[in-house]
């Protein structure tokens, strides 16, 4: 049976078009530090819209969904 994901909705700040992936992971509290965020991304543990994302500074925009462990982060504009 599939594990239920904890859903987090993250809203971009007014005037911002994107947030770097590692900053998003840190801002939502799914990792403890920026270095941990970098490690999980480079290890291939983060999905962006269902695909593995290996770029630490990937520009995450409104409408995208990031999955890490048991967290699903939906980014809103």
N, C-alpha and C positions, 0 to 999 in steps of 0.2 A: 504494500500500500504506500502510495506517495506521501511524503512528509508535507504537512501544511506549512506554507511559507508565511512568515510575518510580513505584512504589507506596510510599507512606509511610503508616505507621499511627501515628496520634497518639492517645495516651490522655489523657483529661481527668484533672486532679488529683482526688484523693479529695475529695468534698464539693462539687465544682464541677459545675454543670449545663450550662454552655456556655463557649465561648471566643469573643471577638469575632473576626471574620474577619481583620482586619489583624494581630491578635496571633497568630493561627494561622499565617498566611503567614510571619511573622517567626520564630516559634518552631520551625517546621519547616525553616527555612533556605532556602526557595525564593526569598526576596527578601533583600536586604542590610540594609534599614532600614525603619522604620515609614513614612517618607515615600514610599519606593518602593512599599510595600504599598498605601498610599492611592492612589498614581498608577495602579497596575495595576487596582485595583478600579473606580475612577471611569472608567477607559478602557474598561471592559466586557470585560476580559481574563480574568475569573475566573468559572468555572461552579460553581454550587451545585446538586447533584443534577440536573445536565443543563441548568440554566437560568442565564442571565447574572444575576449578583448585583452590584448597584451600591451597596449599602449597606455602607460601610466597617466599621461596628460591628454588622453582622448577627450575631445570636447563633447560633453553630454548635454543634449538640448531637450527642450520640452517635448513630451510625447514618448521619450525613450524609457525602457525598462531595464534595470540592472538587477541581476540576481547574484548574490554571494551567500554561500552556506544556506541558512534557512531564512534569509531576508530577500524580499522583493521590493526594490525601490522604484517607485514611479515618479518621474520628473515632470513637473507642471511648469507652465510659463507664467 
